[in-house]
Every structure is written in C-alpha cells, then in structure tokens.
Amino acid sequence: MNSFIKQTGQKFLERVASNPKRFFVYSMIILSVSFIGSLIQGIFFPSQKTFTIKPPVLYSNSGISQNTASAQDTEMEKIVSELKLLKDKRDRNALQKVDSVRIEFLFNRFQQLKNSR
C-alpha cells in the first residue's frame, strides 16, 4: 500500500515538473471554481447562524443596572470576597495573567461603586 502511494506521488511530481504551465492552469481553474462556488453558497444559501461577538465574562455588566444602595452593597461585598480569594491565590504564587486583568477590573468597579455613593 505504501509503495503504491509513493509511486503515484512520484509520478504526479514528475508530471508537474515536466508540465508546470499545465499544472498552474489546472490549479487556477480549481481555485476559481471553488471561489465562485463559495460565493454562490454564501449569497444564495447563507448560514442560519449569524456571527456575533460576545464580550468576555470578565466585563459583563449583569446586576449593574440596579442602582439601589442595597444592590451596590451586595455587589461591593462580592467584589471584596473575590479580591480576598485572589489575594490568597497570590500568597500561594498561583496568579496568572488572566487574574491580573480580573483584579484590575474588580478594583476599578469597586472604585466606581464607592464614588457613586
């Protein structure tokens, strides 16, 4: 089986080496037909799923729309507890780059809540 594949590959490469113009023409025809086919598919048969970019979970604003004092207090408590967990993680020398971004986000959010009082 392997020898058959090797022989076929060698024959193909020999043909390509002996007729480079023909190989180029055939490959351009295949690429053009493929491109036109994908255009037709995209225009007449678009996919049902639309591409949307969702923001990372780190920056979601869930719960921020409630501007009551109790909602701010509970959110501040959540932030403080998460910062304590991250401090413990820092003490164990297990922080990652993602954690530093999260710490910065939490600190800025805490400052916003503190200043809005």
C-alpha positions in Angstrom: 0.0 0.0 0.0 2.8 2.4 0.9 4.7 1.6 -2.2 1.6 2.3 -4.3 1.2 5.7 -2.7 4.9 6.5 -3.1 4.9 5.5 -6.8 1.7 7.5 -7.5 3.1 10.6 -5.7 6.4 10.3 -7.7 4.5 10.0 -11.0 2.4 13.1 -10.1 5.5 15.1 -9.2 7.3 14.1 -12.4 4.2 15.2 -14.4 4.2 18.5 -12.5 7.9 19.1 -13.1 7.6 18.3 -16.8 4.5 20.5 -17.4 4.5 23.4 -14.9 2.2 25.6 -17.1 -0.5 22.9 -17.3 -0.3 22.3 -13.6 -0.6 26.1 -12.9 -3.6 26.4 -15.3 -5.4 23.4 -13.7 -4.8 24.6 -10.2 -6.1 28.1 -11.1 -9.2 26.6 -12.6 -9.8 24.6 -9.5 -9.3 27.6 -7.2 -11.6 29.8 -9.4 -14.4 27.2 -9.4 -14.0 26.8 -5.7 -14.2 30.6 -5.1 -17.2 31.0 -7.3 -18.9 28.1 -5.6 -18.3 29.5 -2.2 -19.6 32.9 -3.4 -22.8 31.3 -4.7 -23.2 29.3 -1.5 -22.8 32.5 0.6 -25.2 34.6 -1.5 -28.0 32.1 -2.2 -27.7 29.7 0.8 -26.5 31.8 3.7 -25.8 30.0 7.0 -28.6 30.2 9.6 -26.2 31.1 12.4 -25.1 34.8 12.4 -21.7 35.7 13.7 -21.8 37.7 16.9 -19.0 38.8 19.2 -19.9 38.4 22.8 -17.9 40.3 25.4 -15.8 38.2 27.9 -17.4 37.3 31.1 -14.9 39.5 32.9 -16.6 42.6 31.6 -20.2 41.7 31.8 -22.4 44.3 33.4 -25.0 42.0 34.9 -26.5 43.4 38.1 -25.1 46.9 37.5 -28.4 48.2 36.1 -29.8 48.2 39.6 -28.6 51.4 41.2 -30.1 50.9 44.7 -27.9 51.2 47.7 -28.5 47.6 48.7 -27.6 46.3 45.2 -24.4 48.3 45.4 -23.6 47.0 48.8 -24.1 43.4 47.8 -22.0 43.9 44.6 -19.3 45.5 46.7 -19.3 42.6 49.1 -19.0 40.2 46.1 -16.1 42.2 44.8 -14.3 42.2 48.2 -14.8 38.5 48.6 -13.4 37.8 45.2 -10.5 40.1 45.8 -9.8 38.2 49.0 -9.8 34.9 47.1 -7.3 36.4 44.6 -5.1 37.6 47.4 -5.0 34.1 48.8 -4.1 32.9 45.3 -1.3 35.5 45.2 0.0 34.3 48.5 0.3 30.7 47.0 2.1 32.2 44.0 -0.5 30.8 41.6 -1.6 34.0 39.9 -1.9 34.1 36.1 -2.2 36.9 33.6 -6.0 36.5 33.5 -6.1 37.0 37.2 -4.3 40.3 37.0 -6.8 41.6 34.4 -9.6 40.4 36.7 -8.1 42.2 39.7 -7.8 45.4 37.7 -11.4 45.1 36.6 -12.7 44.4 40.1 -10.7 47.3 41.6 -12.0 49.7 39.0 -15.6 48.5 39.5 -15.2 48.8 43.3 -13.9 52.4 42.9 -16.9 53.3 40.6 -19.3 51.9 43.2 -17.5 53.7 46.0 -17.5 57.0 44.2 -21.2 56.8 43.1 -22.4 56.8 46.7 
